Amino acid sequence: MLKPGWSKKICGPMKPLSWAVIGVIIAIISANSAKADDAALFEVERAGSASQQSIIFIPGLATPAEVWSETVVALGNTADIHLISVAGFGGIPAAGEGAFISPLVNALAEYIDGHELDQVTLVGHSLGAQIALQLAAARPGKVDDILVIDSAPFFAALFNPAVTPQQAAQYGQGMAAQMAAMPREQFMEMTQQGLAIQSISENGQMKVLGWMESSDQQVVARAMGEVAGGDFRPVLSEVKAEVSILIAWAAPSPVSEAQLLAIYQGQYDDLENSRVQVVRDSRHFIMLDQTDVFMEHLQSVMMSED
C-alpha cells in the first residue's frame, strides 16, 4: 500500500528485465491453475538459482516487481527468487473485479502448491506484507519465515486508535468509491502530495510517482479501500512462521521512535513468533531509502533457514 502499500494468467516466454541484471532467468510462470478464461491475478518473474532457498517477493500498492531490482542483484544466485507483480499495478494490465486481497492470497497459495515450494520465505511490503501473512496462515507447513516491511494489520488504527473494525470498514468503502470516481488529474495530484512520506529521496519519490502513473486507478482504489477498511489481526494467531517486522521512522515525525515501536508491537501482539524493529532515516519504501539496512535484515532472515 502507499502510505497516507496496491491478477491475469501468464503463459509464454518471459520478457527480459531491463531494470536489473538478475542472474539466471528461469521463466514467466503460470500465475494460477484456474480455467483458461479466468483472469489471472499476478505475473511472476523468477531469478537466481532454483536449487536455492525459495523467496517470494510481494510488493505493495501500485508497485511492480521493479521495486526489488537492487535486492535481486544483491542476492544473485544465493536464492530461488519469485517476483510477484499484481495485475493493475505498475503497468501490469488490470484483470478481475470485486474482492482484491482474498482471491490473490488463494492464487498465491495455489502457486506455492503447483510449484511444490517448501520452506518458503515471504517478503512483503505494505499491502504485500498483509497478503504474505495471510498466505503463511493458509500454508503453515510451507512458509517458514516472513519479512514484513512497514505494514500494519489494522491500518485505520494508525490514525485513530479508537476506531472499530466496523467503522474502518465503512471508511474503507467510502475511500474506495471516492478514489475510483476522482478525475485522473485529481488522483495524480493526491499522489504527488503524499510523495514525501513514501521515500526520503527525490529519486525514490519519482519512482513511486511513475509506478502510480502507470497503475490502473480502479484497481488501486479497490485495493486501498480493503487496506484502509480491513482488520487483518484475526489471522495473525494462525501464522506459525517466524516474522520479522521492519518499520520506518525519520524526523520530523508526529511520534517518537519509541512511540512508533510500541504502536506496531501492539498491532502484532497476536503473532506467535515475531520481532519489530525500527529502521531510522527512512520513509515507507525502506528498500529504496535504506537499501543496505534492508539487505542486512533480509540476509539475517535467510540465515535463520540454515
Secondary structure, DSSP 8 states (H G I E B T S, - for coil): -----------S-----TT---S----B-----S-TTS---EEEEEEE-TTS-EEEEE--TT--GGGGHHHHHHHTTSSEEEEEEETTSTT------S--HHHHHHHHHHHHHHTT--SEEEEEETHHHHHHHHHHHHSTTTEEEEEEES--SSGGGGT-TT--HHHHHHHHHHHHHHHHHS-HHHHHHHHHHTGGGT-SSHHHHHHHHHHHHTS-HHHHHHHHHHHHH---GGGGGG--SEEEEEEEE-SS-SS-HHHHHHHHHHHTTT-SSEEEEEEES--S-HHHHSHHHHHHHHHHHHHTT-
